Amino acid sequence: MVRALLLATGLFVALIGALLMVAPQAYFQFYATEYVSGMDFPARRFSPALLALGALLIMARSLESGPFLSRLCLLTGLAFLAVAATGVHDWASGIARPAILGAAGLEVAVGVVFLWSAHRMKRA
């Protein structure tokens, strides 16, 4: 199951990275209450990091279960929970549209599954 999770999440993260590189305004106009074209610069600058993270998650599918993979799942789970928390906070602050709550729900689900996977690997 962890192999499929790494593949699906890696593809998703890489897709967001590609979107931020080629059309950051589409992302911002969907989630942010206000869009300013200057927001494109940091999004494009950050997009290669998301592309690399996506590639790393996809490549991690070939790793044997062990301490590194368990820790990668733990960190990925915590990162997704943190991203969800920022989305909820930004919605509560009036910065983000309600659509962010759907994204946050998905991020919480992904984060919990990664944490569960890390826990299972640690116990095995």
MARBA-24424 format. One record per residue (C-alpha): residue number from 1; x, y, z; residue in one letter. Coordinates in pm, 1 decimal. Layout:
<nodes>
<node k="NUM" u="X" v="Y" w="Z" r="a"/>
...
</nodes>
This chain:
<nodes>
<node k="1" u="0.0" v="0.0" w="0.0" r="m"/>
<node k="2" u="281.0" v="242.7" w="80.6" r="v"/>
<node k="3" u="415.5" v="207.2" w="-274.7" r="r"/>
<node k="4" u="83.4" v="320.2" w="-424.3" r="a"/>
<node k="5" u="61.0" v="602.4" w="-169.7" r="l"/>
<node k="6" u="408.8" v="725.9" w="-261.4" r="l"/>
<node k="7" u="328.2" v="711.3" w="-633.9" r="l"/>
<node k="8" u="-7.8" v="887.6" w="-605.8" r="a"/>
<node k="9" u="124.0" v="1155.9" w="-370.9" r="t"/>
<node k="10" u="439.0" v="1206.9" w="-574.0" r="g"/>
<node k="11" u="237.0" v="1256.9" w="-892.0" r="l"/>
<node k="12" u="0.5" v="1495.4" w="-711.5" r="f"/>
<node k="13" u="283.7" v="1704.8" w="-565.5" r="v"/>
<node k="14" u="462.5" v="1716.3" w="-902.1" r="a"/>
<node k="15" u="137.6" v="1821.4" w="-1071.9" r="l"/>
<node k="16" u="96.2" v="2110.8" w="-827.0" r="i"/>
<node k="17" u="460.4" v="2204.7" w="-888.3" r="g"/>
<node k="18" u="405.0" v="2205.2" w="-1264.2" r="a"/>
<node k="19" u="87.4" v="2410.3" w="-1226.4" r="l"/>
<node k="20" u="268.8" v="2668.1" w="-1014.5" r="l"/>
<node k="21" u="543.9" v="2687.5" w="-1275.7" r="m"/>
<node k="22" u="325.7" v="2735.2" w="-1584.0" r="v"/>
<node k="23" u="1.4" v="2886.1" w="-1452.0" r="a"/>
<node k="24" u="34.4" v="3005.4" w="-1091.4" r="p"/>
<node k="25" u="-255.5" v="3244.1" w="-1138.4" r="q"/>
<node k="26" u="-491.8" v="2947.3" w="-1183.9" r="a"/>
<node k="27" u="-394.7" v="2810.6" w="-842.4" r="y"/>
<node k="28" u="-420.7" v="3147.4" w="-668.9" r="f"/>
<node k="29" u="-747.6" v="3247.9" w="-832.4" r="q"/>
<node k="30" u="-903.2" v="2920.2" w="-716.8" r="f"/>
<node k="31" u="-790.4" v="2939.4" w="-352.9" r="y"/>
<node k="32" u="-708.6" v="3303.1" w="-269.3" r="a"/>
<node k="33" u="-968.8" v="3573.0" w="-209.4" r="t"/>
<node k="34" u="-747.1" v="3824.8" w="-388.8" r="e"/>
<node k="35" u="-501.4" v="3770.9" w="-671.5" r="y"/>
<node k="36" u="-212.6" v="4002.1" w="-747.0" r="v"/>
<node k="37" u="16.6" v="3921.7" w="-1038.8" r="s"/>
<node k="38" u="321.4" v="3967.0" w="-813.7" r="g"/>
<node k="39" u="220.4" v="3644.1" w="-640.6" r="m"/>
<node k="40" u="339.7" v="3454.8" w="-949.1" r="d"/>
<node k="41" u="707.2" v="3519.3" w="-874.2" r="f"/>
<node k="42" u="734.0" v="3324.9" w="-544.7" r="p"/>
<node k="43" u="509.8" v="3049.6" w="-681.4" r="a"/>
<node k="44" u="731.0" v="2997.0" w="-986.0" r="r"/>
<node k="45" u="1040.1" v="3013.8" w="-767.0" r="r"/>
<node k="46" u="902.6" v="2746.4" w="-532.4" r="f"/>
<node k="47" u="769.1" v="2516.4" w="-804.9" r="s"/>
<node k="48" u="1099.0" v="2331.4" w="-870.2" r="p"/>
<node k="49" u="1105.6" v="2225.8" w="-503.4" r="a"/>
<node k="50" u="761.3" v="2068.1" w="-542.8" r="l"/>
<node k="51" u="867.3" v="1898.1" w="-865.5" r="l"/>
<node k="52" u="1174.2" v="1756.6" w="-689.0" r="a"/>
<node k="53" u="969.5" v="1642.9" w="-388.6" r="l"/>
<node k="54" u="725.6" v="1470.1" w="-621.1" r="g"/>
<node k="55" u="1012.5" v="1292.0" w="-795.2" r="a"/>
<node k="56" u="1162.9" v="1191.2" w="-460.2" r="l"/>
<node k="57" u="834.5" v="1039.3" w="-342.3" r="l"/>
<node k="58" u="794.6" v="850.5" w="-670.0" r="i"/>
<node k="59" u="1152.1" v="717.8" w="-652.0" r="m"/>
<node k="60" u="1106.4" v="615.7" w="-286.6" r="a"/>
<node k="61" u="864.2" v="345.0" w="-402.9" r="r"/>
<node k="62" u="1162.9" v="124.9" w="-479.7" r="s"/>
<node k="63" u="1307.3" v="147.7" w="-127.0" r="l"/>
<node k="64" u="1287.4" v="-147.2" w="106.3" r="e"/>
<node k="65" u="1084.7" v="-94.7" w="421.3" r="s"/>
<node k="66" u="1313.6" v="34.4" w="690.2" r="g"/>
<node k="67" u="1409.3" v="336.1" w="897.8" r="p"/>
<node k="68" u="1457.6" v="575.1" w="604.7" r="f"/>
<node k="69" u="1124.7" v="496.1" w="439.8" r="l"/>
<node k="70" u="946.6" v="505.5" w="774.9" r="s"/>
<node k="71" u="1092.8" v="848.1" w="852.2" r="r"/>
<node k="72" u="1011.3" v="973.1" w="503.3" r="l"/>
<node k="73" u="648.6" v="870.1" w="558.1" r="c"/>
<node k="74" u="648.0" v="1037.0" w="901.5" r="l"/>
<node k="75" u="786.3" v="1365.2" w="764.7" r="l"/>
<node k="76" u="555.0" v="1359.7" w="463.9" r="t"/>
<node k="77" u="254.4" v="1299.5" w="688.9" r="g"/>
<node k="78" u="351.5" v="1585.6" w="919.1" r="l"/>
<node k="79" u="410.3" v="1814.5" w="620.6" r="a"/>
<node k="80" u="65.2" v="1742.4" w="477.6" r="f"/>
<node k="81" u="-96.4" v="1807.3" w="816.0" r="l"/>
<node k="82" u="92.7" v="2138.0" w="840.8" r="a"/>
<node k="83" u="-18.9" v="2241.2" w="492.0" r="v"/>
<node k="84" u="-378.3" v="2158.7" w="588.2" r="a"/>
<node k="85" u="-345.9" v="2367.6" w="904.1" r="a"/>
<node k="86" u="-222.1" v="2668.8" w="707.9" r="t"/>
<node k="87" u="-516.2" v="2635.7" w="468.8" r="g"/>
<node k="88" u="-770.1" v="2627.9" w="751.0" r="v"/>
<node k="89" u="-596.1" v="2919.6" w="921.0" r="h"/>
<node k="90" u="-596.1" v="3123.2" w="600.5" r="d"/>
<node k="91" u="-965.4" v="3046.6" w="543.9" r="w"/>
<node k="92" u="-1046.2" v="3152.6" w="901.6" r="a"/>
<node k="93" u="-843.5" v="3471.6" w="844.9" r="s"/>
<node k="94" u="-1036.9" v="3554.4" w="528.8" r="g"/>
<node k="95" u="-736.7" v="3512.8" w="299.9" r="i"/>
<node k="96" u="-848.5" v="3188.4" w="136.0" r="a"/>
<node k="97" u="-1174.9" v="3090.8" w="-31.3" r="r"/>
<node k="98" u="-1388.2" v="2807.2" w="110.6" r="p"/>
<node k="99" u="-1242.5" v="2577.9" w="-159.7" r="a"/>
<node k="100" u="-930.8" v="2555.1" w="55.4" r="i"/>
<node k="101" u="-1129.5" v="2353.7" w="310.0" r="l"/>
<node k="102" u="-1175.1" v="2072.3" w="58.4" r="g"/>
<node k="103" u="-803.0" v="2076.7" w="-12.4" r="a"/>
<node k="104" u="-730.5" v="2078.3" w="361.6" r="a"/>
<node k="105" u="-956.9" v="1776.7" w="410.7" r="g"/>
<node k="106" u="-767.0" v="1586.3" w="142.5" r="l"/>
<node k="107" u="-434.8" v="1694.7" w="293.4" r="e"/>
<node k="108" u="-541.4" v="1572.0" w="637.9" r="v"/>
<node k="109" u="-642.5" v="1236.2" w="488.9" r="a"/>
<node k="110" u="-309.6" v="1200.0" w="306.0" r="v"/>
<node k="111" u="-118.6" v="1307.4" w="617.0" r="g"/>
<node k="112" u="-297.1" v="1054.9" w="837.8" r="v"/>
<node k="113" u="-236.2" v="771.2" w="591.3" r="v"/>
<node k="114" u="134.9" v="858.8" w="575.4" r="f"/>
<node k="115" u="156.1" v="867.9" w="956.3" r="l"/>
<node k="116" u="-26.1" v="535.2" w="976.9" r="w"/>
<node k="117" u="214.8" v="388.6" w="720.0" r="s"/>
<node k="118" u="515.8" v="514.1" w="918.0" r="a"/>
<node k="119" u="372.8" v="363.5" w="1234.7" r="h"/>
<node k="120" u="310.2" v="28.0" w="1066.8" r="r"/>
<node k="121" u="664.3" v="15.9" w="927.9" r="m"/>
<node k="122" u="813.5" v="102.4" w="1264.4" r="k"/>
<node k="123" u="623.3" v="-181.8" w="1433.0" r="r"/>
<node k="124" u="712.8" v="-438.7" w="1162.7" r="a"/>
</nodes>
